[in-house]
Amino acid sequence: QPVQEKLASMTPKCLIRTSPPNRASAPSGGKTEMKKIILAAALLLAGTAIASAQDAEAGKTVFAKCGVCHKIGEGAAHALGPSLTCVAGRKAGTAEGYAYSPATVAAGFDWTDEKLLAWMEADDKVIPGNKMLFPAGVKDETDRANLLAYMKSECPTK
């Protein structure tokens, strides 16, 4: 039921039937209604894809804060901080060739979306004793979500 309510709230009013179809004057009314529903769903899905692209683009701007120490994208090398290419899904402290803090190596978890978002906000709460120096964090929730979308978009294998 919640999905139907959400779809109804996002469906243009011209596509929502307010009364039953008049079967006498429109024998194929059901087919027309189905076409309208399919069109509405397609528009909804297209809007979601467009929003994702916008999120990644906005995240590229947020990444400027990270780019002082980190590089990202195909062929990105480690800098002051490790390369963040394809970090999502990787085990913490395992990017080959980077000298992580003992705390990060011992963290023992994979970088899930939840872990990455928490790290962006306050890295020292996720892995106390890590060597990253970014006490300000990324405080805005939308900025963190956009940053994550950008980081994922820069992974050439996904």
C-alpha atoms as one frame of an Amber mdcrd trajectory, in Angstrom:
protein
   0.000   0.000   0.000   2.752   2.626   0.767   4.277   2.091  -2.708   0.898
   2.674  -4.336   0.414   5.866  -2.311   3.893   7.101  -3.261   3.274   6.323
  -6.945  -0.085   8.090  -6.785   1.507  11.165  -5.194   4.147  11.293  -7.936
   1.826  10.524 -10.861   0.654  13.529 -12.886  -2.975  14.250 -12.051  -3.975
  13.815 -15.702  -3.098  10.113 -15.405  -5.123   9.394 -12.260  -8.630   8.090
 -12.789 -11.118   9.714 -10.428 -14.119   7.685 -11.530 -14.649   4.237 -13.051
 -14.329   4.086 -16.851 -17.527   4.232 -18.852 -17.468   0.751 -20.398 -20.334
   1.541 -22.760 -18.511   4.384 -24.508 -14.967   3.042 -24.134 -14.776  -0.741
 -24.495 -10.963  -0.672 -24.342 -10.856   1.645 -21.308  -8.813  -0.892 -19.337
  -6.071  -0.941 -21.971  -5.933   2.850 -22.037  -5.669   2.981 -18.258  -2.897
   0.367 -18.303  -0.983   2.418 -20.890  -1.283   5.472 -18.638   0.000   3.512
 -15.654   2.950   2.146 -17.641   3.747   5.644 -18.912   3.637   7.044 -15.379
   5.935   4.292 -14.106   8.389   4.891 -16.972   8.448   8.621 -16.222   9.030
   7.881 -12.549  11.960   5.559 -13.332  13.467   8.040 -15.794  13.288  10.757
 -13.153  15.123   8.532 -10.698  17.944   7.903 -13.182  18.243  11.615 -13.899
  18.335  12.407 -10.168  21.153   9.876  -9.689  23.191  11.550 -12.418  22.643
  14.916 -10.765  23.674  13.479  -7.389  26.984  12.213  -8.774  27.674  15.552
 -10.447  26.958  17.416  -7.201  29.172  14.902  -5.400  32.049  15.784  -7.707
  31.906  19.309  -6.287  31.847  17.979  -2.713  34.842  15.755  -3.545  36.971
  18.903  -3.948  37.326  18.854  -0.133  38.586  15.264  -0.285  40.721  15.844
  -3.373  43.282  17.744  -1.344  44.499  14.386   0.028  42.760  11.724  -2.092
  42.592  10.878  -5.785  39.825   8.961  -7.514  39.128   7.437 -10.901  40.755
   4.937 -13.196  44.524   4.987 -12.715  44.373   7.240  -9.628  47.437   6.795
  -7.427  47.684   7.139  -3.685  48.503  10.628  -2.458  48.604  11.845   1.134
  45.536   9.617   1.558  44.726   6.385  -0.287  43.110   6.346  -3.716  39.351
   6.160  -3.273  38.697   4.409  -6.580  36.286   1.503  -5.987  36.478   1.885
  -2.195  32.798   0.886  -1.822  32.722  -2.828  -1.020  36.452  -3.064  -0.300
  37.788  -4.205   3.068  39.016  -1.256   5.151  42.781  -0.747   5.155  43.564
  -3.005   2.197  44.334  -0.796  -0.830  47.634  -2.177  -2.062  50.591   0.166
  -1.693  49.160   2.522   0.919  50.519   2.649   4.491  47.343   2.664   6.604
  47.256   3.272  10.339  47.194   0.139  12.493  43.647   1.090  13.567  42.402
   1.101   9.965  44.127  -2.185   9.122  42.571  -3.774  12.216  39.073  -2.372
  11.540  37.952  -5.662   9.982  34.951  -4.416   8.031  34.029  -3.798   4.408
  33.206  -0.285   3.251  29.422  -0.448   2.960  27.378   2.620   2.020  26.469
   3.048   5.677  30.102   2.877   6.826  31.252   5.300   4.122  28.509   7.807
   4.939  29.348   7.616   8.650  33.076   8.005   7.848  32.404  11.098   5.741
  30.593  12.672   8.684  33.040  11.743  11.446  35.900   9.392  10.520  37.211
   9.191  14.088  33.901   7.722  15.273  34.063   4.936  12.665  37.726   4.060
  13.223  39.163   5.705  16.343  42.902   6.227  15.968  42.953   6.435  12.169
  45.411   8.893  10.640  43.026  10.941   8.498  42.968  14.605   9.494  39.558
  15.938   8.547  37.861  17.015  11.789  35.233  19.110  10.004  33.781  16.094
   8.199  30.999  16.434   5.650  28.128  17.471   7.896  25.347  17.857   5.332
  23.493  14.586   4.713  22.711  15.449   1.084  26.356  16.319   0.432  27.404
  12.943   1.868  24.884  11.093  -0.317  26.034  13.031  -3.393  29.677  12.361
  -2.545  28.989   8.636  -2.258  27.169   8.657  -5.625  30.175  10.391  -7.207
  32.672   7.997  -5.643  30.699   5.015  -6.963  30.452   6.578 -10.407  34.247
   6.772 -10.555  34.673   3.008 -10.186  35.378   1.702 -13.712  34.561  -1.929
 -12.854  31.051  -1.318 -11.482
